[in-house]
Amino acid sequence: MSGPRLGIEIGGTKLQLGIGAGDGTLLDLRRAPIDARRGAGEIRRAIAELGGLLVGEYAPESVGVGFGGPVLNGRTIVSHQVEGWQDFPLQQWLEEQWSLPVRLANDCDAAALAEATYGAGRDARIVFYVTVGTGVGGGLVINGAPHGEGRPAVAEIGHLRPGLQARRPEQTVESVASGWGIAAEAAARVRGDLKWPVHQLGAKPSREGNEQQRQRELEASDDLSAEYAADLLARCDGDLDRLTAVDVAVAASDGNELANEALQHAIETLGWAIAQVITLTAAEKVVVGGGVSLLGEARFFVPLRAACRQYVFPPLADAYEILPAALGEEVVVHGAIALANTNR
């Protein structure tokens, strides 16, 4: 049996270091908050301090790192949250710290490896992992190994363009299906920048030519729309910049159809994107994590599976599962530990 390994998660808001034996359990876990204003140098100081303690106590054989940003050939390309990570030789720096072999991956790729090795995707040959939170990220694991090592990006489901009309780089699945995307769409609907078919919900169609009936239905629709908009405004104290995906989800559960349409649009878009991945990779298990997935089975996973089934290549419709992630907040640490297995 191999000895312990050190796994490190370097995120935009948190730093986690854990020791594991490679069986999906943690022997020790240390956490430190990240103050983005103090830059990458402060994070490296914390890594050296906490990691040094763990290395001294457990004598790990190797180190794995899940970094919150793109990486290539042992170097961090950039962090979108913390200055000081541009083209930094993180693998070399860590090897010099402790004289141990180090492997480096993007945090989402590390999480994908964790769920495929220890979590909801274990025992499957092709596993696709999706995290849906502030952003939408993905990772693909084939035969127990992360796919795309040595490439500048891979499995970026959040950056798919949902349809031919999405011609600008910012028009992505992430812009619709992430937590901030859900809140932004609901806010746009409140402001009137987007229209929503409230008048169609549960309404029977008017007879052709009955203009008075049609006008009454439209007026009732406007009244409902104003009521739903007022409800969402009240939930963020009148400041739409403070509206969150949680606010939208709770409002939808309370019967706010404006909120429900924003939420369902996000889930359908994500389901479409997952269907494209399954069609291309024949993934056997799709594991979904992140804060938005915590909306639960009825509100999130049931409509997500329905949307995916609608868009997936029909011969694959019964050949995959969509499952909630199993490893919680330590998923990247677990993935970094799995990555540190130098036999891979």
HELIX and SHEET records of a PDB file:
HELIX    1   1 ALA A   36  ARG A   38  5                                   3    
HELIX    2   2 GLY A   39  TYR A   58  1                                  20    
HELIX    3   3 LEU A   90  TRP A   98  1                                   9    
HELIX    4   4 ASP A  107  THR A  117  1                                  11    
HELIX    5   5 ILE A  157  HIS A  159  5                                   3    
HELIX    6   6 VAL A  173  ALA A  177  1                                   5    
HELIX    7   7 GLY A  179  ARG A  191  1                                  13    
HELIX    8   8 VAL A  198  GLN A  200  5                                   3    
HELIX    9   9 GLU A  211  ARG A  235  1                                  25    
HELIX   10  10 LEU A  240  ARG A  242  5                                   3    
HELIX   11  11 ALA A  245  SER A  253  1                                   9    
HELIX   12  12 GLU A  257  THR A  281  1                                  25    
HELIX   13  13 GLY A  291  LEU A  295  5                                   5    
HELIX   14  14 GLU A  297  PHE A  301  3                                   5    
HELIX   15  15 VAL A  302  TYR A  311  1                                  10    
HELIX   16  16 PRO A  314  LEU A  316  5                                   3    
HELIX   17  17 GLY A  328  GLU A  330  5                                   3    
HELIX   18  18 VAL A  331  LEU A  339  1                                   9    
SHEET    1   A 5 LEU A  26  PRO A  33  0                                        
SHEET    2   A 5 LYS A  14  GLY A  20 -1                                        
SHEET    3   A 5 ARG A   5  ILE A  10 -1                                        
SHEET    4   A 5 VAL A  63  PHE A  67  1                                        
SHEET    5   A 5 VAL A 102  ASN A 106  1                                        
SHEET    1   B 2 VAL A  71  LEU A  72  0                                        
SHEET    2   B 2 ARG A  75  THR A  76 -1                                        
SHEET    1   C 5 ALA A 145  PRO A 146  0                                        
SHEET    2   C 5 VAL A 136  ILE A 142 -1                                        
SHEET    3   C 5 ILE A 126  VAL A 132 -1                                        
SHEET    4   C 5 LYS A 285  GLY A 289  1                                        
SHEET    5   C 5 GLU A 321  PRO A 324  1                                        
END                                                                             
